Amino acid sequence: MALCEQTLEQWLRDKMSVTPESIVKTIFQQIVCGVDYIHSQNIVHHNIKPSNIFMTSGQLRVQLGDFGLACPLQKERHSVIGTHIYTAPEQMQGKCDPKSDIYSIGVVFIELAISIKTRMELTDIIKSLRSGEVPETLKQHKWVQMIQRLVQEDPTNRPSASQLLQDFNHDKNVTINRLEDTIVHLENNNNKKDDKIQNLLQENALLKEKIQELSRTMQQSKLVHEN
């Protein structure tokens, strides 16, 4: 593992009250990438939480760590239990399921997305979400629907890590398409403005010619009168 300066837990303690969406997305995408990789190797982490996520603050590089409770994906029951507030319901029952890690990163996502002052506040938010209610602190949040999917009581209703990455890529493509449309629109507007400027220049040139012609006519008329 590359040298990391601090844990996500430390970073969350020191962060501003409201983290910019771009930073939240950057951190969370890297967490999802790490989870997707270990799941592709048939490994379940079982203990994802901020103190087990390591990062460098400068470039916001994020890595999963502390695989002490990790185990190969298996069908039989096991006795591995992680930190309670981050532990999925089925994991508490001794079931080994990669969707348990998805639940855990859902709880982490809540801490990233909004300012959590106490562990009790986080517990209440999770209880509300699992019962189908959206707490006031999340009602207007951009990612409330994603968070709801991540902490579903039933693991089959949670997305996989690869599905989450596809969602992020889809959002990125939508954003890119919107930016491209905006650029085309601006270019079209600029072209229209260029056409208008060109027309005005032509009209101005014609007006100058008419003024010059009128001036010559008046000059000739003046000479005739003088003679």
C-alpha positions as CSV (number, residue, x, y, z in Angstrom):
1,M,0.0,0.0,0.0
2,A,1.3,3.5,-0.9
3,L,2.1,5.8,2.0
4,C,-1.1,7.6,3.1
5,E,-1.2,10.7,5.3
6,Q,-4.4,10.0,7.2
7,T,-7.6,8.0,7.5
8,L,-10.9,9.1,6.2
9,E,-12.0,9.3,9.8
10,Q,-9.4,11.9,10.5
11,W,-10.2,13.8,7.3
12,L,-13.9,13.9,8.2
13,R,-13.1,15.3,11.6
14,D,-11.1,18.1,10.1
15,K,-13.2,18.8,7.0
16,M,-15.4,21.8,6.5
17,S,-19.1,21.5,7.5
18,V,-20.2,21.1,3.9
19,T,-17.9,19.2,1.5
20,P,-18.2,20.3,-2.2
21,E,-20.0,17.7,-4.3
22,S,-17.0,17.2,-6.6
23,I,-14.8,16.2,-3.6
24,V,-17.4,13.8,-2.2
25,K,-17.8,12.2,-5.6
26,T,-14.0,11.9,-6.1
27,I,-13.5,10.2,-2.7
28,F,-16.5,7.9,-3.0
29,Q,-15.7,6.8,-6.5
30,Q,-12.3,5.6,-5.4
31,I,-13.8,3.7,-2.5
32,V,-16.2,2.0,-4.9
33,C,-13.3,1.2,-7.2
34,G,-11.5,-0.5,-4.4
35,V,-14.6,-2.5,-3.3
36,D,-15.2,-3.5,-7.0
37,Y,-11.7,-4.8,-7.2
38,I,-11.7,-6.9,-4.1
39,H,-15.2,-8.3,-5.0
40,S,-13.8,-9.3,-8.4
41,Q,-11.2,-11.3,-6.5
42,N,-14.1,-13.0,-4.5
43,I,-13.1,-11.2,-1.3
44,V,-15.5,-9.6,1.1
45,H,-13.9,-6.9,3.3
46,H,-16.5,-7.1,6.2
47,N,-15.2,-4.0,8.0
48,I,-15.3,-0.9,5.7
49,K,-15.5,2.3,7.8
50,P,-13.7,5.6,7.7
51,S,-10.9,4.5,10.0
52,N,-10.1,1.7,7.6
53,I,-10.0,4.0,4.5
54,F,-6.7,5.7,4.0
55,M,-6.0,8.8,1.9
56,T,-3.5,11.5,0.9
57,S,-5.1,14.9,1.4
58,G,-3.3,16.7,-1.5
59,Q,-4.4,14.6,-4.5
60,L,-7.3,13.0,-2.6
61,R,-6.0,9.5,-3.4
62,V,-8.0,6.9,-1.5
63,Q,-7.3,3.2,-0.6
64,L,-9.0,0.5,1.4
65,G,-7.0,-0.9,4.3
66,D,-7.2,-3.2,7.3
67,F,-8.3,-6.5,5.8
68,G,-8.1,-8.3,9.1
69,L,-11.8,-9.4,8.9
70,A,-11.8,-10.0,5.1
71,C,-12.5,-13.5,3.9
72,P,-13.1,-15.3,0.6
73,L,-16.7,-15.2,-0.6
74,Q,-18.4,-18.3,0.7
75,K,-21.9,-19.7,1.1
76,E,-21.6,-21.0,4.6
77,R,-22.2,-19.0,7.7
78,H,-19.3,-17.3,9.5
79,S,-18.8,-15.5,12.7
80,V,-17.1,-12.3,11.3
81,I,-18.8,-9.2,12.6
82,G,-17.5,-5.7,11.9
83,T,-18.1,-2.4,13.5
84,H,-21.8,-2.4,14.4
85,I,-23.0,0.9,12.9
86,Y,-21.3,0.0,9.5
87,T,-22.4,-3.6,9.6
88,A,-25.2,-4.8,7.3
89,P,-28.2,-6.7,8.8
90,E,-27.3,-10.0,7.0
91,Q,-23.7,-9.7,8.2
92,M,-24.9,-9.5,11.8
93,Q,-26.6,-12.8,11.1
94,G,-23.4,-14.4,10.0
95,K,-24.0,-14.4,6.3
96,C,-21.2,-13.8,3.8
97,D,-22.3,-11.5,1.0
98,P,-20.4,-8.8,-0.9
99,K,-23.5,-6.7,-0.7
100,S,-22.6,-6.2,3.0
101,D,-19.7,-4.1,1.9
102,I,-22.1,-2.0,-0.2
103,Y,-24.1,-1.3,2.9
104,S,-21.0,-0.2,4.7
105,I,-19.9,2.2,2.0
106,G,-23.5,3.5,2.0
107,V,-23.0,4.5,5.7
108,V,-19.6,6.0,4.8
109,F,-21.3,7.9,1.9
110,I,-23.7,9.5,4.4
111,E,-20.8,10.8,6.5
112,L,-19.1,12.2,3.3
113,A,-22.3,13.8,2.0
114,I,-23.5,15.7,5.1
115,S,-22.1,17.0,8.3
116,I,-22.6,14.4,11.1
117,K,-22.0,15.7,14.6
118,T,-22.6,12.5,16.7
119,R,-22.7,8.8,16.2
120,M,-26.3,8.8,17.5
121,E,-27.3,11.2,14.7
122,L,-25.8,8.8,12.1
123,T,-27.6,5.9,13.7
124,D,-31.0,7.7,13.5
125,I,-30.4,8.6,9.9
126,I,-29.7,4.9,9.0
127,K,-32.7,3.7,10.9
128,S,-34.9,6.2,9.0
129,L,-33.5,5.2,5.6
130,R,-33.9,1.5,6.4
131,S,-37.5,2.0,7.3
132,G,-38.2,3.8,4.0
133,E,-38.2,7.4,5.5
134,V,-35.9,10.2,4.3
135,P,-34.6,12.3,7.2
136,E,-34.7,16.1,6.9
137,T,-31.0,16.4,6.6
138,L,-31.0,14.3,3.4
139,K,-34.3,15.4,1.8
140,Q,-32.8,18.0,-0.5
141,H,-29.6,16.2,-1.1
142,K,-28.5,15.3,-4.6
143,W,-27.5,11.7,-3.8
144,V,-30.3,10.8,-1.4
145,Q,-31.7,8.1,-3.8
146,M,-28.3,6.5,-4.2
147,I,-27.8,6.5,-0.4
148,Q,-31.2,4.9,0.0
149,R,-30.2,2.1,-2.4
150,L,-27.0,1.4,-0.6
151,V,-28.4,0.9,2.8
152,Q,-31.5,-1.2,1.8
153,E,-32.4,-3.8,4.4
154,D,-32.6,-6.5,1.8
155,P,-29.1,-7.0,0.2
156,T,-30.7,-8.1,-3.1
157,N,-32.0,-4.5,-3.5
158,R,-28.6,-3.0,-3.1
159,P,-26.5,-2.3,-6.3
160,S,-23.2,-4.1,-6.8
161,A,-19.9,-2.1,-6.9
162,S,-19.7,-2.6,-10.6
163,Q,-23.3,-1.2,-11.0
164,L,-22.3,1.8,-9.0
165,L,-19.3,2.5,-11.2
166,Q,-21.6,2.2,-14.3
167,D,-23.9,4.7,-12.7
168,F,-21.1,7.1,-12.1
169,N,-19.8,6.6,-15.7
170,H,-23.4,7.2,-17.0
171,D,-23.6,10.5,-15.0
172,K,-20.2,11.5,-16.3
173,N,-21.3,10.8,-19.9
174,V,-24.5,12.8,-19.4
175,T,-22.5,15.7,-18.0
176,I,-20.1,15.5,-21.0
177,N,-23.0,15.4,-23.4
178,R,-24.6,18.4,-21.8
179,L,-21.3,20.3,-21.9
180,E,-20.9,19.4,-25.6
181,D,-24.4,20.6,-26.3
182,T,-23.7,23.8,-24.5
183,I,-20.5,24.3,-26.5
184,V,-22.4,23.7,-29.8
185,H,-25.1,26.1,-28.7
186,L,-22.5,28.8,-27.8
187,E,-20.7,28.2,-31.1
188,N,-23.9,28.6,-33.0
189,N,-24.7,31.8,-31.1
190,N,-21.2,33.1,-31.8
191,N,-21.6,32.2,-35.5
192,K,-24.9,34.1,-35.6
193,K,-23.3,37.1,-33.9
194,D,-20.4,36.9,-36.4
195,D,-23.0,36.9,-39.2
196,K,-24.7,39.9,-37.7
197,I,-21.4,41.7,-37.3
198,Q,-20.5,40.9,-40.9
199,N,-23.9,42.2,-42.1
200,L,-23.5,45.4,-40.1
201,L,-20.1,45.9,-41.6
202,Q,-21.4,45.5,-45.1
203,E,-24.3,47.8,-44.3
204,N,-21.9,50.3,-42.9
205,A,-19.7,50.1,-46.0
206,L,-22.7,50.7,-48.2
207,L,-23.8,53.6,-46.1
208,K,-20.3,55.2,-46.4
209,E,-20.5,54.8,-50.2
210,K,-23.9,56.5,-50.2
211,I,-22.6,59.3,-48.1
212,Q,-19.6,59.8,-50.3
213,E,-21.8,59.7,-53.4
214,L,-24.2,62.3,-51.8
215,S,-21.2,64.4,-50.9
216,R,-19.9,64.4,-54.5
217,T,-23.4,65.2,-55.9
218,M,-23.7,68.1,-53.5
219,Q,-20.2,69.4,-54.4
220,Q,-21.1,69.2,-58.1
221,S,-24.4,71.0,-57.5
222,K,-22.5,73.7,-55.7
223,L,-20.1,74.2,-58.5
224,V,-22.9,74.5,-61.0
225,H,-24.6,77.2,-59.0
226,E,-21.4,79.1,-58.6
227,N,-20.9,79.2,-62.4
